[in-house]
């Protein structure tokens, strides 16, 4: 889909109501929020490995 297509998500008509500075600020804010979330997720300790002798099979429940 070419960028000239009006349905393209980055078609210029989608941004006409925002200035370039507003778009850049929005991108910066999104980047900061995502970066902060990644840092939070990296601080979560990893799950312990499953016990090698424990079966992962779960029997179906009988009704």
N, C-alpha and C positions, 0 to 999 in steps of 0.2 A: 504494500500500500504506500503510494508516494505521499510525502509530507503535504503536497498540495491538495490531497484528498480531504474534504471537510470532516470526514469521520476519523481521520488520523488523530491519535491522542495529542500529538504535538503540533497540530495545525495552528498557524498563527492566530486565527480567529478566537481560539480558546483563551488567549492571553491578552486580548485587546483591552480588557478592563483593568489590567495591572501594569504598573510601570516596571521597567527592568530592575530597578532597585528593590521594589517589593518582591519580585520573583526571586532575586538573589537572596534577600533576607529570609524568605520562606524556605528556600533550599538549605540555607545555613542552619536555620532552626531545626528543620527536619533531620539534618545530619547530626546536629548536637544531641537531639533526643535519641536517635538511633544509636549513636556512639555510647551514650550514657547507659542505654539498655544492654548493649553488648558487654560493657564493663560489669554491669550488675550480674549478668548471666555467667560471666567468667569467674565471678567470685563464689558462685554456688559450688560446693564440693561435689566431686563426681560420685555417682552412685557406686556402691560396692559391687564387685563382680558377683554374679550368681554362684551359688554353691555348685561345684561340679557334679555332686552326687544327687542333687535335687532334680527331680523330673520337672520339666516345664509343661507336662501334659496335665490338663484340667479336665476331669471327667464331666460329661454333660449332666445337667440336673434332671432328675426324673420328676415328671409332673404328677 
